[in-house]
Amino acid sequence: MIQPLRKAESLISELVRVTGASDAAAAVRIKARELISGYVASFGEPSMPIDVQVLASLRGIRQSDEAPVHSIDAELVPDGVGGVTMRVNPDRPEARRRFSIAHEISHTFFPDYTEKVWCRTDARFRDRTDPDDYLEMLCDIAAAELLFPQPWFSQDAATVARCGDLIRLATTYRASREATLRRYVETSPESLVAVYFVWKLKPTQKGIVGRMDQGNLFGITPEQERRDALRLRIEYTVMSESFKASGHFLPKDKSVENAGPLYEAASTGLPAEGECFLDLGQASGRYQVWAIPLWTADDQLGARGENAVAAILRPVSVRTHHRRMDIHTGLLTDGGSS
């Protein structure tokens, strides 16, 4: 009798139990670090970038020349004899291929990984409350541990002194700028936040600005009206533990001015840095900014062809907020002190 496939919640819970970890993220990090230790035991201290094909072979994964069927990036497929085969899209950029391979390797850390096809999905559309999406996020966490292994990454990150050094770091690890900035912040003891800015309308403008069925007073096309209304807005953030502890919160979709290092990087296509005031709601204040332009599809550029931007923000003078209990309602509210 064929046993039904276990659900994602069961697979995650089993991994946490087996590793003895405090939570699921800690569990996948443990498994990733065990694999890196196995690499070192077999081949000695690695040079960067680490060979992800060797990591895959250490997990018993066979490589296939076939293109993925269920994903535009990569997938892990049962081979029919108790193992798995990996299919990777050779037409994707190298940094994306390497992350996809590391992501698929990470699926082997979970029980029952030989029982079904596992596909790398688009991280932009995942819901953390959905167990299937959360398992994919956990594979991304483990992939970062494999691509930016410790202690070597922290040693290299310690040499970063300027904005342009982050690009060098990404090149050394053959990783995307976006992934490199995420890892830089996640492993930093400093109070830092990586922020990803894209050109978009604010939520209340969607479906209203640039409508094809209505004209405007200025005689411009709906598409031009939409593009003129675009602003550089927060898409998502990644905080260091120290930044989290400070109580700062950067709201999604908050826009920034077309000035300063962020806009300079977006408009010139070159890294930019400097100290400036940023109006970020509860987290408004002065920040040291390291801004790096990202490759941006034509339909996602700013009104004048500006790129999306990834940035490291280091608080200089930012109001510190704390959560407190309201004695009348019993609810947690935001309090603050200078």
CORHU-V700272 format. One record per pair of residues at least 24 apart in sequence whose C-alpha atoms are under 8 Angstrom apart, sorted by the first residue. I is the first residue (numbers start at 1). J is the second residue. If there is no record, write none. Layout:
{{I/J} {I/J}}
This chain:
{{5/115} {6/112} {8/131} {8/132} {8/135} {9/131} {9/132} {11/110} {11/111} {11/112} {12/110} {12/135} {14/110} {14/111} {15/109} {15/110} {15/111} {24/138} {25/138} {25/141} {28/106} {28/109} {28/138} {28/139} {28/141} {28/142} {29/141} {29/142} {29/145} {31/109} {31/142} {32/106} {32/109} {32/142} {32/143} {32/145} {32/146} {33/145} {33/146} {33/149} {36/146} {36/149} {48/172} {48/173} {49/147} {49/172} {49/173} {49/174} {50/147} {50/173} {52/98} {52/101} {52/102} {52/146} {52/147} {53/101} {55/105} {56/101} {56/102} {56/105} {59/105} {59/108} {60/84} {61/85} {61/86} {61/105} {62/86} {63/87} {64/88} {70/119} {71/119} {71/120} {71/121} {73/97} {73/100} {73/120} {74/100} {74/101} {74/104} {74/119} {74/120} {75/104} {75/117} {75/118} {75/119} {75/120} {76/104} {76/117} {76/118} {76/119} {77/114} {77/116} {77/117} {77/118} {78/114} {78/115} {78/116} {78/117} {82/114} {83/114} {84/114} {94/174} {94/175} {95/174} {95/175} {95/176} {96/175} {96/176} {98/147} {98/174} {98/175} {99/143} {99/144} {99/147} {99/175} {102/142} {102/143} {102/144} {102/146} {102/147} {103/139} {103/140} {103/142} {103/143} {104/139} {105/143} {106/139} {106/140} {106/142} {106/143} {107/139} {144/179} {144/183} {147/173} {147/175} {148/173} {148/183} {154/184} {154/187} {154/188} {157/184} {162/273} {162/290} {163/271} {163/272} {163/273} {163/290} {163/291} {163/292} {164/271} {177/292} {177/294} {177/310} {178/294} {178/310} {181/310} {181/311} {181/312} {182/238} {185/238} {185/239} {185/240} {185/312} {186/238} {186/239} {186/240} {186/241} {187/240} {188/240} {189/240} {189/241} {189/242} {190/240} {190/242} {190/243} {191/239} {191/240} {191/241} {191/242} {191/243} {191/314} {191/315} {192/239} {192/240} {192/242} {192/243} {192/312} {192/313} {192/314} {192/315} {193/237} {193/238} {193/239} {193/240} {193/243} {193/312} {193/313} {193/314} {194/237} {194/238} {194/239} {194/310} {194/311} {194/312} {194/313} {195/234} {195/235} {195/236} {195/237} {195/238} {195/310} {195/311} {195/312} {195/313} {196/234} {196/235} {196/236} {196/237} {196/308} {196/309} {196/310} {196/311} {197/232} {197/233} {197/234} {197/235} {197/236} {197/308} {197/309} {197/310} {198/231} {198/232} {198/233} {198/234} {198/235} {198/300} {198/307} {198/308} {198/309} {199/230} {199/231} {199/232} {199/233} {199/300} {199/301} {199/302} {199/307} {199/308} {200/230} {200/231} {200/232} {200/233} {200/300} {201/226} {201/229} {201/230} {201/231} {202/231} {202/253} {203/253} {227/302} {227/303} {228/303} {229/303} {230/302} {230/303} {231/255} {231/256} {231/302} {232/256} {232/257} {232/258} {232/302} {232/308} {246/320} {246/321} {246/322} {247/320} {247/321} {247/322} {247/323} {248/282} {248/283} {248/320} {248/321} {249/282} {249/283} {250/280} {250/281} {250/282} {250/283} {251/280} {251/281} {254/280} {254/281} {255/280} {256/280} {261/289} {261/290} {261/291} {262/289} {262/291} {262/292} {262/309} {262/311} {265/291} {265/292} {265/293} {265/307} {265/309} {266/292} {266/293} {266/306} {266/307} {266/308} {266/309} {267/304} {267/305} {267/306} {267/307} {268/306} {269/293} {269/294} {269/306} {269/307} {282/319} {282/321} {283/318} {283/319} {283/320} {284/318} {284/319} {285/315} {285/316} {285/317} {285/318} {285/319} {286/315} {286/316} {286/317} {286/318} {287/313} {287/314} {287/315} {287/316} {287/317} {287/318} {288/313} {288/314} {288/315} {288/316} {289/313} {289/314}}
